[in-house]
């Protein structure tokens, strides 16, 4: 299927590893040029160069902490210099947390608010004018199944991802008149380096191998019985950004192997 994305420009935050990097590769396979950002300068530049070599697209990697407004501004300036704007924005940067509400200080709440919510607000606000000039675009926010079905050990993550999903809905209503479609995705169990790191630590405490631990997590939670690969999730991002999904507006889509326990 021709998704009609060739020569468009996609911006992906947290694009040097895990889900973000898989999404970048999936877009590159469709001939999409890329602007990637991450906090690690060497890694994000290497990621952009590797994608450019393999797929023949233009790609830049810019060191950016999207939780900081000044870094977002510098990233957007680099996008404008290199590409003159963008057609697609994937707000992907984020990470899990671990705390109890009664113990977590204000500073931790603020950090995750800036990372998961304000980063998406600022990136959207900065890139939408370019999308309008180009005749439209797509914004996809990577939230989490935890936005709807919370995990007890990361309440700040749950709350900020729920806010991101609501932001997506509100922004979709505001921008659809400009032919800019906004949606969010709530992934479930995706096999990322973060999960591997967790498995290496927790499995020792439980007397398991890392693979046994991850297999138990999958079988205990997802009816499909396994983790998804980042590539499986990335394919859905690309579809949702394309004109093949032209009637998909203001919705949240679950890619969770059946983990969500309610009908929505």
Secondary structure, 3 states (H helix, E strand, C coil): CCCCCCCCEEEEECCCCHHHHHHHHHHHHCCCEEEEEECCHHHHHHHHHHHHHHHCCCEEEEECCCCCHHHHHHHHHHHHHHHCCCCEEEECCCCCCCECCCCCCHHHHHHHHHHHHHHHHHHHHHHHHHHHHCCCEEEEEECCHHHCCCCCCEHHHHHHHHHHHHHHHHHHHHHHHHCEEEEEEEECCEECHHHHHHHHHHHHHHCCCHHHHHHHHHHHHCCCCCCEEHHHHHHHHHHHHCHHHCCCCCCEEEECCCCCCCCC
